[in-house]
Amino acid sequence: MVSRFEVHLVSLDAEITSDPKNTRPCVILSPDEVNRNLETAIVAPLATTKTEYPTRVTVEFLNGRRHVILDQIRTVDQGRLVKKIGVIDEAFRRPIIERLQELFAE
């Protein structure tokens, strides 16, 4: 089972293969209850882009500044999760949740 705020390499290829080429780091956003009960997970890409937008949250990950790109969230089959590479530090979790709440508020 995967957990919220873990970072996984995710195969974003059109088809799942044993040799994924379009593999990107993504943050798991779906709540743990969803992750336990469904075969899918809601993820957002994690990138080193220097462009800042209101829909992107800056975090420190793997000794560098990264952005959780909330304007590109998607649902993927958990079979696309190639490898866990870390976890978002607790200090950055609340800003991610708050930004998501802003995005989906009425």
N, C-alpha and C positions, 0 to 999 in steps of 0.2 A: 504494500500500500504506500502511496505517496502522501506527503503532508503539505499543508499550506505553507508557503514561503520557502519551500525547497527550490533549488535551482537545478534543472535537468537540461541535458542536451536533448533536443527534441527533433526528430526527423520530420521535416516539413515537405518532403518529396510527395508528389502526387500519389504514389503507391509505396506501401511499406516493403522495403527490400532488405536483404542482409548487408547491403553496402550503401547506407544512406549518404547522399551527397549534399543535400541542403539541410544540414544539421545546425541548429542555432541554440544558444542558451536561452531558457525561458524560466520565468518564475511561476510556480503553481499559485493560482489565486483562489481556486475553488475551496470551500470549507472542507474540513476533514470528513465530516459526515457524508458529503457528496463523494469525496474521493474513496471512501470505504464502500459505498453502496452502488456506485455507477462505474462503468468501464471507461468513462471519459474524465477529463480534467480541464478546467479553464486555466489558460496560461497567457502570459504576456511576455513578449521578447525582452531580453536584457541586452543593451547595446552600449558601445563606447562613444556613440555620436556626441559631438560637441554642441549640436543644435538643441536648444532648450525650448520646450513648448509647455503650455499649462497642463497638457495631458501626459507629461512625463515626470517621473519622480526620480530624483538623484539619490543614489545609494553608493556605499562603499562595498565593493565585492572583489575578492581576489587581488587585494592590494591596489585597487584602482577605482576611479570614479566611473560609475556606470549609470545608465538610465533605464528604468522600467517603463516600457512604452505602452501605456494604457490605451492609446488610440488604436492599437493593433491586437487587442485581446481576441482570443479564439478558443474554441473547444476542440480538443484532440483526443483521440483514443489513447488510453494509457499504454497501449502497445507501441506507440510512437516515442515513448520516453526511453531514450537510449542509455543514459547514464546520469546518475546524480553527481553533481559537481560541487555542491555546497548548500548553504542555507543563508537567507537574508538575515542580517543581524536584527535583534529586537528593536534597536533604536530607529530602524527605518520602516518597520511594519505599520505603525500608526499612520504615518504620512501616506502610505500606499492606500490603506483603507479609507482614509479621509478623502483622498483624491477620487477614488472610485465612488464614494457617496456623492461627491459633488457632480460627477459625470452623469449619474443616474437619478439625481434629484429632479423633482418636477419643476 
